[in-house]
Amino acid sequence: MLTRLIPNIFYASMQDGLDLFVEGMAFKLLHRDDRLAVVERDSAKAYLVEDAEFAAKDRPEIAIETDAIEDTYAEISLRRPGLLHPNGEVIERKPWGAQEFALLDKTGVCVVFRQWRQD
């Protein structure tokens, strides 16, 4: 049984990743050493890796599914409104049926929060 997919997200400066995940989205810092930070909130987890070479090659878009998109939006937009993506700064129902909003950090990493219809 698969239980979790955990992305590696590369940053030239670890502080940029911590700013988005810990300061912006209130993830808890579980581990940090010279090149790696492990962050987690609820059942979402990510590995932040300091590596300028890989960071220059890959600015990912990460989706986080939630069952409380309005609460998540209210919390993050109050905490760090400057992180809201200019093309996803409000909760919007997409043509595929999900409600979404997005964050964009200064390095180009995009985090989309998504809640699927509960029909």
C-alpha positions as CSV (number, residue, x, y, z in Angstrom):
1,M,0.0,0.0,0.0
2,L,1.3,3.4,-1.0
3,T,0.7,6.0,1.7
4,R,2.4,9.2,0.7
5,L,4.3,10.9,-2.2
6,I,6.9,13.3,-1.0
7,P,8.5,15.8,-3.4
8,N,12.0,17.2,-3.3
9,I,11.9,20.9,-3.9
10,F,15.2,22.5,-4.8
11,Y,16.2,26.0,-3.7
12,A,19.4,28.0,-4.2
13,S,18.8,29.3,-0.7
14,M,17.1,27.2,1.9
15,Q,15.7,30.3,3.5
16,D,13.4,30.8,0.4
17,G,11.9,27.4,0.9
18,L,11.4,27.9,4.6
19,D,9.8,31.2,3.9
20,L,7.1,29.6,1.7
21,F,6.5,26.4,3.7
22,V,7.1,27.3,7.3
23,E,6.4,31.1,7.4
24,G,3.8,31.2,4.6
25,M,1.9,27.9,5.0
26,A,2.6,27.1,8.6
27,F,4.4,23.8,8.0
28,K,6.3,22.4,10.9
29,L,10.0,22.0,10.5
30,L,10.8,18.3,11.4
31,H,14.5,18.2,10.4
32,R,17.1,20.6,9.1
33,D,20.8,20.1,8.3
34,D,23.3,21.8,5.9
35,R,21.3,20.9,2.7
36,L,18.0,19.3,3.7
37,A,14.9,20.4,5.5
38,V,11.9,18.2,6.1
39,V,8.6,20.0,6.6
40,E,5.1,18.7,7.4
41,R,1.6,19.9,8.0
42,D,-1.2,17.5,8.6
43,S,-0.5,14.7,6.1
44,A,1.4,16.8,3.6
45,K,5.2,16.6,3.7
46,A,8.0,18.0,1.5
47,Y,11.8,17.8,1.4
48,L,13.4,21.1,0.8
49,V,16.9,20.7,-0.7
50,E,19.5,23.4,-1.0
51,D,21.1,22.9,-4.4
52,A,21.5,26.0,-6.7
53,E,22.2,23.9,-9.8
54,F,18.9,21.9,-9.6
55,A,17.0,24.9,-8.4
56,A,18.0,26.7,-11.6
57,K,16.6,23.8,-13.7
58,D,13.3,23.1,-11.9
59,R,10.7,25.4,-10.5
60,P,7.8,23.0,-9.7
61,E,4.1,23.3,-9.4
62,I,2.9,21.3,-6.4
63,A,-0.7,20.5,-5.7
64,I,-2.0,20.0,-2.2
65,E,-5.5,18.6,-1.8
66,T,-7.6,19.7,1.1
67,D,-11.1,19.2,2.5
68,A,-11.2,22.7,4.0
69,I,-10.2,25.1,1.2
70,E,-12.0,28.1,2.6
71,D,-10.3,27.8,6.0
72,T,-6.9,27.2,4.4
73,Y,-7.3,30.2,2.1
74,A,-8.4,32.4,5.0
75,E,-5.4,31.4,7.1
76,I,-2.8,31.8,4.4
77,S,-4.2,35.0,2.9
78,L,-4.2,36.6,6.3
79,R,-0.7,35.3,7.2
80,R,1.0,36.0,3.9
81,P,-1.2,37.7,1.3
82,G,1.9,38.5,-0.8
83,L,2.3,34.8,-1.6
84,L,-1.0,34.6,-3.4
85,H,-0.5,33.8,-7.1
86,P,-1.6,36.6,-9.4
87,N,-3.5,34.1,-11.5
88,G,-5.0,32.2,-8.5
89,E,-5.4,34.7,-5.7
90,V,-9.0,33.8,-5.0
91,I,-10.8,30.5,-4.6
92,E,-12.2,29.6,-8.0
93,R,-14.2,26.6,-9.3
94,K,-12.2,25.3,-12.3
95,P,-13.8,23.6,-15.4
96,W,-12.7,20.2,-14.1
97,G,-14.8,20.7,-11.0
98,A,-12.2,21.5,-8.3
99,Q,-12.1,24.6,-6.2
100,E,-8.5,26.1,-6.3
101,F,-6.3,28.9,-5.2
102,A,-2.5,29.2,-5.6
103,L,0.7,30.6,-4.1
104,L,3.8,31.7,-5.9
105,D,7.1,32.3,-4.1
106,K,9.8,34.6,-5.3
107,T,11.8,31.7,-6.9
108,G,8.8,30.6,-9.1
109,V,7.7,27.6,-7.0
110,C,3.9,27.4,-7.3
111,V,1.6,25.6,-4.8
112,V,-2.0,25.0,-5.8
113,F,-4.5,24.2,-3.1
114,R,-7.4,22.1,-4.4
115,Q,-10.6,20.8,-3.1
116,W,-12.7,18.4,-5.2
117,R,-16.5,18.5,-5.2
118,Q,-18.2,16.5,-2.6
119,D,-21.3,15.4,-4.6
